[in-house]
Amino acid sequence: MRRARRLLVLDKTNIRVHPRSSVVSIQRNKRRRNPTTKPASIIATILTAILLVACGAGSPASPSAQPGVTPTAPSVQATAIPAPPKPANPDLILATTTSTQDSGLLDTLIPLFEKQTGYKVKTIAVGSGQAMTMGERGEADVLLVHAPDSEKKFIAAGHGINRQLVMHNDFVIVGPAEDAVKIKGIKTASEALKKIADAKATFVSRGDNSGTDQLEKKLWTAMGTATKGQAWYQESGQGMGQTLSIAAEKKAYTITDRATHLATQKNTQLAILVEGDQALLNIYHVTQVDPKKSDKINAAGAKAFSDFMLSKSAQDVIAKFGADKYGQPLFFADAGKPDAS
Amino acid sequence: MELIWQGISQAFWLLIQGDPEVLRVTLLSLEVSGTATLISLLVGIPAGTALALTRFPGHRAVVSLVNTGMGLPPVVAGLVVTVFLWRNGPFGILHLLYSPPAMVIAQCVIASPIVVGLTLAAIQNLNPKLRVQILALGASRPQMLWLLVREARLPLLAAVMAGFGAVISEIGASMMVGGNILGQTRVLTTATVMETSKGNFDVAFALSVILLGLVYAVNLVLTYVQQRGRAL
């Protein structure tokens, strides 16, 4: 309102050819100066504040800036923990699967690796398929994935080297506790899936080319069951946690890795119906992206990470991880065991 | 319903305890989005003012482009920035991908069109005679521009709020160019998505409450500035 009125006044003074018109409006301007400059100064203060905060934005992210934050700190720290060695190129990109992040394992392992070696890991948790595509493009240095067949192709195509067995757990077929199709207790996955398909019970697939998705597709293909475009077969296109939530809401069946199921069970209320089939093994390997692909690949860092995952300290963490929370460990440490896959 | 109360109480609990992870995530959200908003203002207000005061061939096409940009999906911004910042992309040597500066860049791409568009509308909404009047009173060109911007400060602050609101709440770009890395690029929105997919709905809710509180606090300050000196 007030602004409109003022414009009106200005218009009037403009239209009227009055010798004093300009004086009047100049006086208006002067009278108004005080209330307007104050907000302007406040804006300036806020902008400066934002700028100051912004300037600090970089500092917490760079661990290299941490030693020597205060003049007294270094001497105390030096005696407490030995300073990690400084790698030439500390930036390391790890492309991995959602299951290792959603289960919380990496949040435990990565800080340990960073402390031991001084590398700064950028963990990108995507499906195994996307993780390998990142490796193929040279956008990742090291992979921790669980899609053995694709991994072998990845190595054969010259994208990766030094593939090492790290750990395993297993996939399970889960569904609503009432289990309308009665698959509980069936010994083999394909038999259970056949029953689901025959009954046209809703099945939620990841549909995202992740390790879990690839295993599931492999099972359907081996059975010769066509799933594409079937109304009962639905693709979520999302990570395991989300897919389990969707399955729970739709009272549908799905295949999941045991770790993610245990971590989300309290919300989904889904029950394990089929387990223990040899075809449901879920095996994780660490693979370095072949440094010959591009000189931008952090080969030393990738090797360090691979070595760390196979080291006793990491394997101990893996073997115990989740036992306190779920009553059973989520993964089985496998470093050094014969690798059948 | 129970989850909502649980989330609100947990949010307070996390804040009172001063949970270092939550504080860091909250602070990073504020830093990244605050910086992005600031840069968008520095770019957007001059650009919007210039667009409002000039006419050139293709002017409408440019304005339409800006208006389309106001609805730019964050994932598209994220994808484009990712492709540019890739190791093997044109700006790969800067090593910016999966770092807070990359998130700032993506968020600038999202917020700038909003600031430009709203500035354009605000300046165009001023009475055109005002320009003539100001110049007639002997103001120089920079003085006139400053007076115009000052005159339009209410809608301009609305532009600040819209820009900040858009970037602090976006998730697609932050997830893609930031990578949701613990201790480096995890912000409130990406942490909320991750906790949801982990099934920790209570933590996700607590983070949402903190995010809303943060946005409210920032808007409260801006609104106070905006409405100051106004009768009612």
Chai-1 contact restraints between the chains, C-beta under 6 A:
chainA,res_idxA,chainB,res_idxB,connection_type,confidence,min_distance_angstrom,max_distance_angstrom,comment,restraint_id
A,L7,B,N127,contact,1.0,0.0,6.0,A-B,restraint_1
A,L10,B,Q133,contact,1.0,0.0,6.0,A-B,restraint_2
A,D11,B,K129,contact,1.0,0.0,6.0,A-B,restraint_3
A,N14,B,K129,contact,1.0,0.0,6.0,A-B,restraint_4
A,N14,B,Q133,contact,1.0,0.0,6.0,A-B,restraint_5
A,S22,B,L137,contact,1.0,0.0,6.0,A-B,restraint_6
A,P35,B,G229,contact,1.0,0.0,6.0,A-B,restraint_7
A,P39,B,V225,contact,1.0,0.0,6.0,A-B,restraint_8
A,P39,B,R228,contact,1.0,0.0,6.0,A-B,restraint_9
A,I42,B,V225,contact,1.0,0.0,6.0,A-B,restraint_10
A,I50,B,G34,contact,1.0,0.0,6.0,A-B,restraint_11
A,I50,B,L38,contact,1.0,0.0,6.0,A-B,restraint_12
A,V53,B,E31,contact,1.0,0.0,6.0,A-B,restraint_13
A,V53,B,G34,contact,1.0,0.0,6.0,A-B,restraint_14
A,A54,B,T35,contact,1.0,0.0,6.0,A-B,restraint_15
A,A57,B,E31,contact,1.0,0.0,6.0,A-B,restraint_16
A,A57,B,P100,contact,1.0,0.0,6.0,A-B,restraint_17
A,A61,B,P100,contact,1.0,0.0,6.0,A-B,restraint_18
A,A61,B,Q184,contact,1.0,0.0,6.0,A-B,restraint_19
A,D102,B,S197,contact,1.0,0.0,6.0,A-B,restraint_20
A,D102,B,K198,contact,1.0,0.0,6.0,A-B,restraint_21
A,D107,B,L182,contact,1.0,0.0,6.0,A-B,restraint_22
A,K122,B,Y98,contact,1.0,0.0,6.0,A-B,restraint_23
A,K122,B,G179,contact,1.0,0.0,6.0,A-B,restraint_24
A,K122,B,I181,contact,1.0,0.0,6.0,A-B,restraint_25
A,T123,B,I181,contact,1.0,0.0,6.0,A-B,restraint_26
A,I124,B,G179,contact,1.0,0.0,6.0,A-B,restraint_27
A,G138,B,N88,contact,1.0,0.0,6.0,A-B,restraint_28
A,E139,B,W86,contact,1.0,0.0,6.0,A-B,restraint_29
A,E139,B,R87,contact,1.0,0.0,6.0,A-B,restraint_30
A,G239,B,S197,contact,1.0,0.0,6.0,A-B,restraint_31
A,G241,B,S197,contact,1.0,0.0,6.0,A-B,restraint_32
A,G241,B,K198,contact,1.0,0.0,6.0,A-B,restraint_33
A,G241,B,G199,contact,1.0,0.0,6.0,A-B,restraint_34
A,Q242,B,S197,contact,1.0,0.0,6.0,A-B,restraint_35
A,T264,B,G199,contact,1.0,0.0,6.0,A-B,restraint_36
A,N267,B,G199,contact,1.0,0.0,6.0,A-B,restraint_37
A,K296,B,R87,contact,1.0,0.0,6.0,A-B,restraint_38
